Amino acid sequence: MMKRRMGGFGMLLALAGTALGLNGCWWVLVGGAGAEAGYVAGQKERSTGEIMSDQWIHTKVKAELLAAEGVPSNAIGVSVHKGLVRLKGVVPTAKAKADAIAAARAVKGVRGVVDKLFVSK
């Protein structure tokens, strides 16, 4: 019987299928053990309630950025840890930067905003 070699596309499909089969453990395939350790360590220092609260704050901040006039919400990354919001990205103007920070601060439950936004002009 002749064996067929799996091409690049076939390998990609196999990897994707394996990742989906791991039910959320994709970081093991993508980032290796170091990524997994960082993810697990980050989860252990927050309670389930804090994680859910952070997810809710994340969703609300993204919605506020989307609604803010002149703020390129798709260019701004949002991360939340224990109510502390981190905004990261590049915005076109200083006004867009200030509006993005104000929108994040206005969300209930936000303890503070870490500004990692840069103005492109």
N, CA, C and O atoms as CSV, one atom per row, in Angstrom:
chain,resi,resn,atom,element,x,y,z
A,1,MET,N,N,0.834,-1.173,0.000
A,1,MET,CA,C,0.000,0.000,0.000
A,1,MET,C,C,0.886,1.247,0.000
A,1,MET,O,O,1.885,1.310,0.717
A,2,MET,N,N,0.512,2.224,-0.803
A,2,MET,CA,C,1.303,3.429,-0.943
A,2,MET,C,C,0.833,4.504,0.047
A,2,MET,O,O,-0.367,4.736,0.189
A,3,LYS,N,N,1.763,5.143,0.714
A,3,LYS,CA,C,1.411,6.209,1.646
A,3,LYS,C,C,1.446,7.547,0.916
A,3,LYS,O,O,2.344,7.810,0.116
A,4,ARG,N,N,0.449,8.391,1.209
A,4,ARG,CA,C,0.431,9.741,0.636
A,4,ARG,C,C,0.965,10.716,1.675
A,4,ARG,O,O,0.662,10.609,2.863
A,5,ARG,N,N,1.753,11.655,1.214
A,5,ARG,CA,C,2.245,12.705,2.110
A,5,ARG,C,C,1.209,13.807,2.182
A,5,ARG,O,O,0.590,14.162,1.179
A,6,MET,N,N,1.027,14.336,3.359
A,6,MET,CA,C,0.062,15.408,3.567
A,6,MET,C,C,0.680,16.721,3.114
A,6,MET,O,O,1.772,17.081,3.553
A,7,GLY,N,N,-0.016,17.435,2.237
A,7,GLY,CA,C,0.461,18.734,1.768
A,7,GLY,C,C,0.265,19.804,2.829
A,7,GLY,O,O,-0.257,19.530,3.910
A,8,GLY,N,N,0.689,21.033,2.516
A,8,GLY,CA,C,0.584,22.142,3.455
A,8,GLY,C,C,-0.847,22.420,3.877
A,8,GLY,O,O,-1.116,22.654,5.056
A,9,PHE,N,N,-1.776,22.396,2.910
A,9,PHE,CA,C,-3.171,22.679,3.230
A,9,PHE,C,C,-3.762,21.566,4.088
A,9,PHE,O,O,-4.513,21.833,5.026
A,10,GLY,N,N,-3.427,20.333,3.769
A,10,GLY,CA,C,-3.912,19.199,4.560
A,10,GLY,C,C,-3.395,19.261,5.991
A,10,GLY,O,O,-4.122,18.947,6.934
A,11,MET,N,N,-2.148,19.664,6.150
A,11,MET,CA,C,-1.559,19.797,7.477
A,11,MET,C,C,-2.266,20.896,8.260
A,11,MET,O,O,-2.517,20.752,9.457
A,12,LEU,N,N,-2.586,21.998,7.579
A,12,LEU,CA,C,-3.300,23.097,8.220
A,12,LEU,C,C,-4.674,22.633,8.698
A,12,LEU,O,O,-5.089,22.957,9.811
A,13,LEU,N,N,-5.380,21.876,7.857
A,13,LEU,CA,C,-6.690,21.359,8.252
A,13,LEU,C,C,-6.582,20.406,9.439
A,13,LEU,O,O,-7.418,20.432,10.343
A,14,ALA,N,N,-5.560,19.578,9.431
A,14,ALA,CA,C,-5.366,18.640,10.536
A,14,ALA,C,C,-5.073,19.388,11.833
A,14,ALA,O,O,-5.599,19.033,12.888
A,15,LEU,N,N,-4.240,20.418,11.757
A,15,LEU,CA,C,-3.909,21.219,12.928
A,15,LEU,C,C,-5.145,21.946,13.446
A,15,LEU,O,O,-5.371,21.993,14.655
A,16,ALA,N,N,-5.947,22.513,12.544
A,16,ALA,CA,C,-7.171,23.218,12.948
A,16,ALA,C,C,-8.151,22.243,13.603
A,16,ALA,O,O,-8.769,22.569,14.616
A,17,GLY,N,N,-8.290,21.057,13.031
A,17,GLY,CA,C,-9.185,20.055,13.607
A,17,GLY,C,C,-8.736,19.629,14.993
A,17,GLY,O,O,-9.555,19.447,15.893
A,18,THR,N,N,-7.432,19.470,15.158
A,18,THR,CA,C,-6.892,19.102,16.464
A,18,THR,C,C,-7.147,20.210,17.481
A,18,THR,O,O,-7.530,19.943,18.620
A,19,ALA,N,N,-6.931,21.458,17.060
A,19,ALA,CA,C,-7.145,22.588,17.969
A,19,ALA,C,C,-8.602,22.681,18.388
A,19,ALA,O,O,-8.900,22.925,19.557
A,20,LEU,N,N,-9.507,22.488,17.445
A,20,LEU,CA,C,-10.930,22.530,17.779
A,20,LEU,C,C,-11.310,21.388,18.703
A,20,LEU,O,O,-12.160,21.546,19.579
A,21,GLY,N,N,-10.690,20.256,18.510
A,21,GLY,CA,C,-10.990,19.095,19.343
A,21,GLY,C,C,-10.504,19.244,20.777
A,21,GLY,O,O,-10.967,18.531,21.667
A,22,LEU,N,N,-9.581,20.161,21.005
A,22,LEU,CA,C,-9.066,20.358,22.359
A,22,LEU,C,C,-9.942,21.293,23.191
A,22,LEU,O,O,-9.633,21.553,24.354
A,23,ASN,N,N,-11.017,21.794,22.616
A,23,ASN,CA,C,-11.987,22.627,23.349
A,23,ASN,C,C,-11.348,23.764,24.133
A,23,ASN,O,O,-11.463,23.816,25.358
A,24,GLY,N,N,-10.682,24.668,23.440
A,24,GLY,CA,C,-10.136,25.840,24.109
A,24,GLY,C,C,-8.674,25.717,24.479
A,24,GLY,O,O,-8.107,26.653,25.043
A,25,CYS,N,N,-8.057,24.611,24.184
A,25,CYS,CA,C,-6.653,24.434,24.517
A,25,CYS,C,C,-5.751,24.766,23.333
A,25,CYS,O,O,-4.636,24.254,23.237
A,26,TRP,N,N,-6.229,25.618,22.435
A,26,TRP,CA,C,-5.472,25.936,21.229
A,26,TRP,C,C,-4.133,26.576,21.517
A,26,TRP,O,O,-3.212,26.465,20.709
A,27,TRP,N,N,-4.001,27.257,22.676
A,27,TRP,CA,C,-2.746,27.936,22.961
A,27,TRP,C,C,-1.601,26.947,23.131
A,27,TRP,O,O,-0.439,27.316,22.959
A,28,VAL,N,N,-1.907,25.711,23.463
A,28,VAL,CA,C,-0.857,24.704,23.584
A,28,VAL,C,C,-0.235,24.462,22.218
A,28,VAL,O,O,0.984,24.324,22.106
A,29,LEU,N,N,-1.070,24.409,21.167
A,29,LEU,CA,C,-0.563,24.194,19.821
A,29,LEU,C,C,0.115,25.435,19.272
A,29,LEU,O,O,1.136,25.334,18.592
A,30,VAL,N,N,-0.437,26.601,19.558
A,30,VAL,CA,C,0.071,27.837,18.985
A,30,VAL,C,C,1.267,28.357,19.750
A,30,VAL,O,O,2.296,28.668,19.150
A,31,GLY,N,N,1.153,28.459,21.067
A,31,GLY,CA,C,2.198,29.115,21.840
A,31,GLY,C,C,3.076,28.186,22.643
A,31,GLY,O,O,4.089,28.623,23.188
A,32,GLY,N,N,2.729,26.949,22.731
A,32,GLY,CA,C,3.528,26.015,23.503
A,32,GLY,C,C,3.258,26.121,24.987
A,32,GLY,O,O,2.312,26.780,25.417
A,33,ALA,N,N,4.092,25.470,25.754
A,33,ALA,CA,C,3.882,25.393,27.204
A,33,ALA,C,C,3.997,26.750,27.875
A,33,ALA,O,O,3.308,27.004,28.863
A,34,GLY,N,N,4.853,27.628,27.361
A,34,GLY,CA,C,5.005,28.953,27.972
A,34,GLY,C,C,3.719,29.751,27.905
A,34,GLY,O,O,3.343,30.405,28.877
A,35,ALA,N,N,3.041,29.704,26.772
A,35,ALA,CA,C,1.774,30.421,26.631
A,35,ALA,C,C,0.728,29.824,27.560
A,35,ALA,O,O,-0.056,30.551,28.170
A,36,GLU,N,N,0.719,28.510,27.664
A,36,GLU,CA,C,-0.250,27.856,28.544
A,36,GLU,C,C,-0.007,28.253,29.990
A,36,GLU,O,O,-0.953,28.553,30.719
A,37,ALA,N,N,1.237,28.257,30.406
A,37,ALA,CA,C,1.560,28.602,31.787
A,37,ALA,C,C,1.136,30.029,32.097
A,37,ALA,O,O,0.592,30.289,33.170
A,38,GLY,N,N,1.375,30.960,31.175
A,38,GLY,CA,C,0.969,32.345,31.382
A,38,GLY,C,C,-0.529,32.481,31.474
A,38,GLY,O,O,-1.031,33.242,32.300
A,39,TYR,N,N,-1.257,31.757,30.640
A,39,TYR,CA,C,-2.719,31.811,30.661
A,39,TYR,C,C,-3.253,31.272,31.981
A,39,TYR,O,O,-4.116,31.888,32.606
A,40,VAL,N,N,-2.741,30.130,32.399
A,40,VAL,CA,C,-3.218,29.511,33.629
A,40,VAL,C,C,-2.871,30.387,34.824
A,40,VAL,O,O,-3.699,30.560,35.719
A,41,ALA,N,N,-1.656,30.946,34.858
A,41,ALA,CA,C,-1.262,31.809,35.971
A,41,ALA,C,C,-2.164,33.034,36.031
A,41,ALA,O,O,-2.562,33.456,37.117
A,42,GLY,N,N,-2.488,33.608,34.882
A,42,GLY,CA,C,-3.364,34.776,34.848
A,42,GLY,C,C,-4.766,34.463,35.330
A,42,GLY,O,O,-5.416,35.314,35.938
A,43,GLN,N,N,-5.238,33.267,35.071
A,43,GLN,CA,C,-6.578,32.884,35.496
A,43,GLN,C,C,-6.628,32.585,36.985
A,43,GLN,O,O,-7.647,32.848,37.625
A,44,LYS,N,N,-5.572,32.048,37.548
A,44,LYS,CA,C,-5.585,31.643,38.952
A,44,LYS,C,C,-5.571,32.829,39.906
A,44,LYS,O,O,-6.016,32.699,41.046
A,45,GLU,N,N,-5.077,33.968,39.475
A,45,GLU,CA,C,-5.016,35.099,40.396
A,45,GLU,C,C,-6.315,35.904,40.424
A,45,GLU,O,O,-6.394,36.913,41.125
A,46,ARG,N,N,-7.328,35.478,39.678
A,46,ARG,CA,C,-8.642,36.129,39.694
A,46,ARG,C,C,-9.706,35.088,40.015
A,46,ARG,O,O,-9.612,33.930,39.608
A,47,SER,N,N,-10.716,35.527,40.753
A,47,SER,CA,C,-11.834,34.634,41.040
A,47,SER,C,C,-12.731,34.537,39.812
A,47,SER,O,O,-12.593,35.314,38.868
A,48,THR,N,N,-13.638,33.592,39.834
A,48,THR,CA,C,-14.587,33.453,38.730
A,48,THR,C,C,-15.412,34.720,38.574
A,48,THR,O,O,-15.678,35.153,37.452
A,49,GLY,N,N,-15.817,35.316,39.685
A,49,GLY,CA,C,-16.576,36.556,39.633
A,49,GLY,C,C,-15.785,37.692,38.999
A,49,GLY,O,O,-16.330,38.482,38.227
A,50,GLU,N,N,-14.489,37.772,39.329
A,50,GLU,CA,C,-13.633,38.810,38.744
A,50,GLU,C,C,-13.454,38.592,37.249
A,50,GLU,O,O,-13.446,39.551,36.479
A,51,ILE,N,N,-13.311,37.351,36.838
A,51,ILE,CA,C,-13.160,37.050,35.414
A,51,ILE,C,C,-14.422,37.454,34.664
A,51,ILE,O,O,-14.344,38.065,33.598
A,52,MET,N,N,-15.583,37.114,35.216
A,52,MET,CA,C,-16.846,37.467,34.564
A,52,MET,C,C,-17.031,38.986,34.527
A,52,MET,O,O,-17.500,39.533,33.529
A,53,SER,N,N,-16.668,39.654,35.602
A,53,SER,CA,C,-16.758,41.112,35.646
A,53,SER,C,C,-15.836,41.746,34.611
A,53,SER,O,O,-16.225,42.687,33.920
A,54,ASP,N,N,-14.610,41.229,34.506
A,54,ASP,CA,C,-13.667,41.742,33.515
A,54,ASP,C,C,-14.187,41.530,32.091
A,54,ASP,O,O,-14.015,42.396,31.233
A,55,GLN,N,N,-14.810,40.401,31.841
A,55,GLN,CA,C,-15.368,40.139,30.511
A,55,GLN,C,C,-16.508,41.099,30.202
A,55,GLN,O,O,-16.632,41.585,29.078
A,56,TRP,N,N,-17.344,41.371,31.209
A,56,TRP,CA,C,-18.440,42.314,31.017
A,56,TRP,C,C,-17.890,43.710,30.741
A,56,TRP,O,O,-18.365,44.395,29.835
A,57,ILE,N,N,-16.886,44.137,31.519
A,57,ILE,CA,C,-16.267,45.449,31.314
A,57,ILE,C,C,-15.651,45.521,29.926
A,57,ILE,O,O,-15.793,46.535,29.242
A,58,HIS,N,N,-14.970,44.466,29.499
A,58,HIS,CA,C,-14.368,44.421,28.164
A,58,HIS,C,C,-15.427,44.664,27.085
A,58,HIS,O,O,-15.225,45.467,26.174
A,59,THR,N,N,-16.538,43.974,27.198
A,59,THR,CA,C,-17.620,44.107,26.214
A,59,THR,C,C,-18.187,45.516,26.217
A,59,THR,O,O,-18.422,46.091,25.154
A,60,LYS,N,N,-18.408,46.078,27.394
A,60,LYS,CA,C,-18.958,47.437,27.502
A,60,LYS,C,C,-17.983,48.475,26.957
A,60,LYS,O,O,-18.401,49.406,26.269
A,61,VAL,N,N,-16.698,48.335,27.249
A,61,VAL,CA,C,-15.699,49.288,26.744
A,61,VAL,C,C,-15.653,49.233,25.218
A,61,VAL,O,O,-15.632,50.274,24.562
A,62,LYS,N,N,-15.638,48.017,24.646
A,62,LYS,CA,C,-15.625,47.889,23.178
A,62,LYS,C,C,-16.870,48.542,22.569
A,62,LYS,O,O,-16.785,49.198,21.530
A,63,ALA,N,N,-18.032,48.360,23.220
A,63,ALA,CA,C,-19.270,48.963,22.729
A,63,ALA,C,C,-19.196,50.488,22.801
A,63,ALA,O,O,-19.638,51.171,21.877
A,64,GLU,N,N,-18.645,51.024,23.880
A,64,GLU,CA,C,-18.512,52.475,24.020
A,64,GLU,C,C,-17.544,53.040,22.984
A,64,GLU,O,O,-17.788,54.110,22.428
A,65,LEU,N,N,-16.459,52.337,22.725
A,65,LEU,CA,C,-15.503,52.787,21.706
A,65,LEU,C,C,-16.158,52.780,20.327
A,65,LEU,O,O,-15.933,53.680,19.517
A,66,LEU,N,N,-16.963,51.762,20.072
A,66,LEU,CA,C,-17.662,51.667,18.792
A,66,LEU,C,C,-18.646,52.824,18.620
A,66,LEU,O,O,-18.810,53.347,17.518
A,67,ALA,N,N,-19.296,53.218,19.705
A,67,ALA,CA,C,-20.294,54.288,19.651
A,67,ALA,C,C,-19.668,55.682,19.637
A,67,ALA,O,O,-20.312,56.643,19.217
A,68,ALA,N,N,-18.418,55.801,20.091
A,68,ALA,CA,C,-17.768,57.112,20.175
A,68,ALA,C,C,-17.454,57.651,18.779
A,68,ALA,O,O,-16.852,56.963,17.954
A,69,GLU,N,N,-17.862,58.867,18.535
A,69,GLU,CA,C,-17.646,59.524,17.238
A,69,GLU,C,C,-16.152,59.825,17.051
A,69,GLU,O,O,-15.514,60.403,17.930
A,70,GLY,N,N,-15.613,59.433,15.915
A,70,GLY,CA,C,-14.221,59.744,15.589
A,70,GLY,C,C,-13.191,58.834,16.218
A,70,GLY,O,O,-11.992,59.077,16.087
A,71,VAL,N,N,-13.636,57.785,16.904
A,71,VAL,CA,C,-12.704,56.840,17.537
A,71,VAL,C,C,-12.654,55.571,16.688
A,71,VAL,O,O,-13.675,54.907,16.505
A,72,PRO,N,N,-11.466,55.228,16.164
A,72,PRO,CA,C,-11.350,54.006,15.350
A,72,PRO,C,C,-11.304,52.770,16.242
A,72,PRO,O,O,-10.231,52.249,16.546
A,73,SER,N,N,-12.480,52.309,16.656
A,73,SER,CA,C,-12.556,51.221,17.634
A,73,SER,C,C,-11.866,49.943,17.163
A,73,SER,O,O,-11.354,49.175,17.977
A,74,ASN,N,N,-11.852,49.717,15.848
A,74,ASN,CA,C,-11.208,48.493,15.342
A,74,ASN,C,C,-9.688,48.559,15.442
A,74,ASN,O,O,-9.020,47.535,15.293
A,75,ALA,N,N,-9.128,49.741,15.692
A,75,ALA,CA,C,-7.675,49.896,15.807
A,75,ALA,C,C,-7.214,49.900,17.264
A,75,ALA,O,O,-6.024,50.046,17.547
A,76,ILE,N,N,-8.171,49.737,18.189
A,76,ILE,CA,C,-7.835,49.810,19.611
A,76,ILE,C,C,-8.069,48.453,20.266
A,76,ILE,O,O,-9.174,47.911,20.249
A,77,GLY,N,N,-6.999,47.926,20.841
A,77,GLY,CA,C,-7.102,46.679,21.582
A,77,GLY,C,C,-7.480,46.981,23.025
A,77,GLY,O,O,-6.997,47.950,23.610
A,78,VAL,N,N,-8.334,46.157,23.589
A,78,VAL,CA,C,-8.793,46.344,24.963
A,78,VAL,C,C,-8.497,45.075,25.751
A,78,VAL,O,O,-8.842,43.973,25.325
A,79,SER,N,N,-7.858,45.241,26.898
A,79,SER,CA,C,-7.697,44.120,27.826
A,79,SER,C,C,-8.080,44.622,29.215
A,79,SER,O,O,-7.895,45.796,29.536
A,80,VAL,N,N,-8.613,43.724,30.028
A,80,VAL,CA,C,-9.087,44.089,31.363
A,80,VAL,C,C,-8.577,43.074,32.369
A,80,VAL,O,O,-8.657,41.866,32.143
A,81,HIS,N,N,-8.057,43.568,33.470
A,81,HIS,CA,C,-7.608,42.698,34.556
A,81,HIS,C,C,-7.997,43.341,35.879
A,81,HIS,O,O,-7.495,44.404,36.242
A,82,LYS,N,N,-8.898,42.679,36.589
A,82,LYS,CA,C,-9.391,43.171,37.875
A,82,LYS,C,C,-9.900,44.607,37.787
A,82,LYS,O,O,-9.641,45.422,38.673
A,83,GLY,N,N,-10.622,44.907,36.716
A,83,GLY,CA,C,-11.230,46.221,36.540
A,83,GLY,C,C,-10.317,47.277,35.951
A,83,GLY,O,O,-10.767,48.386,35.664
A,84,LEU,N,N,-9.056,46.962,35.764
A,84,LEU,CA,C,-8.104,47.890,35.163
A,84,LEU,C,C,-8.085,47.659,33.650
A,84,LEU,O,O,-7.731,46.576,33.182
A,85,VAL,N,N,-8.469,48.686,32.894
A,85,VAL,CA,C,-8.587,48.577,31.441
A,85,VAL,C,C,-7.303,49.075,30.793
A,85,VAL,O,O,-6.778,50.128,31.156
A,86,ARG,N,N,-6.808,48.312,29.838
A,86,ARG,CA,C,-5.624,48.710,29.075
A,86,ARG,C,C,-6.051,48.922,27.633
A,86,ARG,O,O,-6.586,48.016,26.994
A,87,LEU,N,N,-5.811,50.130,27.124
A,87,LEU,CA,C,-6.098,50.453,25.725
A,87,LEU,C,C,-4.780,50.507,24.975
A,87,LEU,O,O,-3.840,51.176,25.404
A,88,LYS,N,N,-4.713,49.801,23.853
A,88,LYS,CA,C,-3.473,49.717,23.093
A,88,LYS,C,C,-3.786,49.857,21.617
A,88,LYS,O,O,-4.704,49.215,21.106
A,89,GLY,N,N,-3.026,50.693,20.933
A,89,GLY,CA,C,-3.205,50.831,19.495
A,89,GLY,C,C,-2.749,52.187,18.997
A,89,GLY,O,O,-2.109,52.953,19.716
A,90,VAL,N,N,-3.095,52.465,17.746
A,90,VAL,CA,C,-2.731,53.721,17.103
A,90,VAL,C,C,-4.008,54.412,16.655
A,90,VAL,O,O,-4.851,53.819,15.981
A,91,VAL,N,N,-4.136,55.681,17.043
A,91,VAL,CA,C,-5.305,56.482,16.684
A,91,VAL,C,C,-4.839,57.671,15.843
A,91,VAL,O,O,-3.676,58.066,15.923
A,92,PRO,N,N,-5.742,58.249,15.033
A,92,PRO,CA,C,-5.320,59.300,14.109
A,92,PRO,C,C,-5.075,60.671,14.751
A,92,PRO,O,O,-4.264,61.446,14.244
A,93,THR,N,N,-5.759,60.980,15.849
A,93,THR,CA,C,-5.639,62.318,16.443
A,93,THR,C,C,-5.579,62.243,17.962
A,93,THR,O,O,-5.936,61.230,18.564
A,94,ALA,N,N,-5.123,63.329,18.569
A,94,ALA,CA,C,-5.097,63.422,20.028
A,94,ALA,C,C,-6.521,63.426,20.583
A,94,ALA,O,O,-6.761,62.908,21.673
A,95,LYS,N,N,-7.474,64.014,19.835
A,95,LYS,CA,C,-8.870,64.025,20.272
A,95,LYS,C,C,-9.428,62.603,20.302
A,95,LYS,O,O,-10.139,62.240,21.239
A,96,ALA,N,N,-9.115,61.799,19.293
A,96,ALA,CA,C,-9.575,60.404,19.271
A,96,ALA,C,C,-9.010,59.643,20.466
A,96,ALA,O,O,-9.702,58.820,21.065
A,97,LYS,N,N,-7.758,59.917,20.810
A,97,LYS,CA,C,-7.129,59.275,21.968
A,97,LYS,C,C,-7.848,59.675,23.258
A,97,LYS,O,O,-8.182,58.820,24.078
A,98,ALA,N,N,-8.083,60.971,23.431
A,98,ALA,CA,C,-8.768,61.457,24.640
A,98,ALA,C,C,-10.192,60.913,24.724
A,98,ALA,O,O,-10.657,60.549,25.805
A,99,ASP,N,N,-10.888,60.858,23.580
A,99,ASP,CA,C,-12.263,60.335,23.565
A,99,ASP,C,C,-12.299,58.846,23.904
A,99,ASP,O,O,-13.212,58.386,24.589
A,100,ALA,N,N,-11.308,58.093,23.427
A,100,ALA,CA,C,-11.247,56.659,23.725
A,100,ALA,C,C,-11.014,56.431,25.212
A,100,ALA,O,O,-11.646,55.564,25.816
A,101,ILE,N,N,-10.114,57.198,25.802
A,101,ILE,CA,C,-9.827,57.067,27.236
A,101,ILE,C,C,-11.054,57.450,28.052
A,101,ILE,O,O,-11.391,56.773,29.024
A,102,ALA,N,N,-11.729,58.540,27.659
A,102,ALA,CA,C,-12.930,58.981,28.369
A,102,ALA,C,C,-14.044,57.940,28.268
A,102,ALA,O,O,-14.754,57.688,29.242
A,103,ALA,N,N,-14.195,57.336,27.089
A,103,ALA,CA,C,-15.230,56.311,26.907
A,103,ALA,C,C,-14.971,55.111,27.806
A,103,ALA,O,O,-15.906,54.558,28.385
A,104,ALA,N,N,-13.712,54.704,27.929
A,104,ALA,CA,C,-13.370,53.568,28.791
A,104,ALA,C,C,-13.598,53.912,30.263
A,104,ALA,O,O,-14.114,53.091,31.021
A,105,ARG,N,N,-13.217,55.111,30.662
A,105,ARG,CA,C,-13.389,55.522,32.068
A,105,ARG,C,C,-14.852,55.619,32.466
A,105,ARG,O,O,-15.188,55.459,33.639
A,106,ALA,N,N,-15.732,55.881,31.490
A,106,ALA,CA,C,-17.155,56.067,31.776
A,106,ALA,C,C,-17.892,54.758,32.063
A,106,ALA,O,O,-19.020,54.779,32.555
A,107,VAL,N,N,-17.268,53.632,31.762
A,107,VAL,CA,C,-17.927,52.337,31.958
A,107,VAL,C,C,-17.928,51.980,33.445
A,107,VAL,O,O,-16.904,52.068,34.124
A,108,LYS,N,N,-19.089,51.579,33.926
A,108,LYS,CA,C,-19.244,51.193,35.329
A,108,LYS,C,C,-18.360,49.983,35.635
A,108,LYS,O,O,-18.354,49.006,34.887
A,109,GLY,N,N,-17.628,50.056,36.723
A,109,GLY,CA,C,-16.767,48.955,37.135
A,109,GLY,C,C,-15.308,49.152,36.776
A,109,GLY,O,O,-14.451,48.411,37.257
A,110,VAL,N,N,-15.004,50.141,35.935
A,110,VAL,CA,C,-13.619,50.399,35.544
A,110,VAL,C,C,-12.912,51.104,36.697
A,110,VAL,O,O,-13.338,52.171,37.139
A,111,ARG,N,N,-11.836,50.500,37.178
A,111,ARG,CA,C,-11.062,51.079,38.289
A,111,ARG,C,C,-10.010,52.052,37.796
A,111,ARG,O,O,-9.574,52.931,38.539
A,112,GLY,N,N,-9.599,51.899,36.543
A,112,GLY,CA,C,-8.585,52.783,35.974
A,112,GLY,C,C,-8.341,52.410,34.529
A,112,GLY,O,O,-8.772,51.357,34.062
A,113,VAL,N,N,-7.638,53.294,33.822
A,113,VAL,CA,C,-7.338,53.053,32.408
A,113,VAL,C,C,-5.833,53.241,32.208
A,113,VAL,O,O,-5.275,54.277,32.569
A,114,VAL,N,N,-5.191,52.241,31.635
A,114,VAL,CA,C,-3.788,52.318,31.273
A,114,VAL,C,C,-3.741,52.694,29.798
A,114,VAL,O,O,-4.234,51.961,28.941
A,115,ASP,N,N,-3.149,53.832,29.519
A,115,ASP,CA,C,-3.109,54.376,28.167
A,115,ASP,C,C,-1.856,53.923,27.420
A,115,ASP,O,O,-0.745,54.362,27.716
A,116,LYS,N,N,-2.058,53.043,26.455
A,116,LYS,CA,C,-0.979,52.613,25.561
A,116,LYS,C,C,-1.349,52.974,24.117
A,116,LYS,O,O,-0.999,52.267,23.172
A,117,LEU,N,N,-2.063,54.089,23.975
A,117,LEU,CA,C,-2.492,54.560,22.660
A,117,LEU,C,C,-1.455,55.560,22.129
A,117,LEU,O,O,-0.927,56.381,22.879
A,118,PHE,N,N,-1.176,55.477,20.834
A,118,PHE,CA,C,-0.254,56.388,20.192
A,118,PHE,C,C,-0.974,57.120,19.069
A,118,PHE,O,O,-1.798,56.540,18.361
A,119,VAL,N,N,-0.653,58.402,18.915
A,119,VAL,CA,C,-1.228,59.219,17.848
A,119,VAL,C,C,-0.324,59.102,16.627
A,119,VAL,O,O,0.887,59.302,16.719
A,120,SER,N,N,-0.921,58.777,15.483
A,120,SER,CA,C,-0.135,58.537,14.279
A,120,SER,C,C,0.374,59.811,13.618
A,120,SER,O,O,1.333,59.749,12.849
A,121,LYS,N,N,-0.222,60.942,13.883
A,121,LYS,CA,C,0.201,62.186,13.220
A,121,LYS,C,C,0.937,63.093,14.144
A,121,LYS,O,O,1.358,64.177,13.740
